[in-house]
């Protein structure tokens, strides 16, 4: 809103990707020669509202009261709102005002503080008490959390040093479970100590309000199929396998197949319907895994390798683990692999050898 604030804005924007700078029209004579990323406004209220709807973060170099008054009528929810930061024009205080966790305002405030030598002002309880923020964990794990309404309660448990158990079918990293009480868990075992966080792609039916589900999107579905198969047939086959193995469809990260199969419209449409990317692997990549999956002589005679679904899933999962081996249906074969993730505490190749 001022010339000093504008200069600070340009300093910050130089270090950020795809940053636009909004300045009042009265500063146009000073900054008119700058590139297209600089935009001038006449009516702040309208400009602020439009930027709020179209941006992932707003860095406001002005008084916090101005920002609060303009935010009040347009904020929606912590799942949707962009990160909002407020910085004084001297750059001394970088305030994370809105969407500190899911929106990333806390992290951005800390990054900008390093850039300009100011102090990040962060007031979220989990950060103040150095406890894990479950909504941030969901973002970092690319997971969805059910139910989101329980996050506030579980965060309070952690802040107040109450015992919170954490379960997963696979051992998880020490830095992730250090604030929880770790419990080894088999998916067949429904006995859960509460309150509990369950990190798993498996469906867990519970009516308890003391169980929080964290479901990472890290499943790669490998698919082999006959030429000309429709999207509906492919989707039905995927849905059937997930149902049979009690896996959540929302945990699918991508579909995968051999390269020439990814040109098939049915597979492309199935990926679009599931809103996930379609990955492809080459015959040469599959050949490197010969002997590690169930091979078919007929398939090898037809395309030169003994199988598609299982090796495609494993390769696209970064050599992760096969959680569902090849499932044969009339026109489709499906396998599911879980990709290697930072929150694992073991090497899946060793564990499954």
C-alpha angles and dihedrals in degrees: 000000000000137000092252090049091049092053090052090048092055090048091055095041091057089065097046131075121242094357120165121199121215118202133174116259091247089071094053094099090057099044104024095112094061126107129276093273088077113085127184125213138195100190112045096192094058094042093049092050093050092047090049091056097044104038137075092213138014120203107196117196099195142073114317091229091065091053095046093051093050094043096052098080098040109043115111115174143322089257094058111024119098123239111276121201128179121202129182114235092252090057093233098125126038107190122199098213107167138014093015095166115026093025092047098234093138093053092044091050090054092048093050091046088058091048098051102025096246132130122263111227109208121170105173109125097229091055094044090052094040093241127141116269107223094206090053089048088056091053093046092049092042086236136144118228126219121232102011090192090070094061094086092053094046091047089055091052090054095044091051091048095244118157112268117179122216122204134187135158086235129048112260133212119285094234089056098049099037094100093045136062105252119223126188107230139188117205088231091059110085095179106112129176111224145266088038141169113208117200106195144115089224122103111252115189113209137152092194118118089208097069123085118191120212110190116186118210094229106119119116115200113211113203135192118179147156120273116271097023113157126240090244092055092048093047092048090052092050092047091050093052093047090050093049093051095040093241125150115245089212088068093068110118098177147341119238138192142151112298100255091050092057088069090066112109093218093059093043091051092047090054090048091050091052090043093232132122123260115232127196134205128195129240088244092056091049091049089061089064096053110143095024097085140040105278130203121214091207093054091046091053091049103044106010099252129077099238148357116197102057099040091042091054094046095046094046089048090060092255090309124156128290108238094174118031121212112312114199121213130167097275103002140057120199135188129174127212130185113224123233108269134193091238094063117103097200144046107261092203091059094043092052099042 
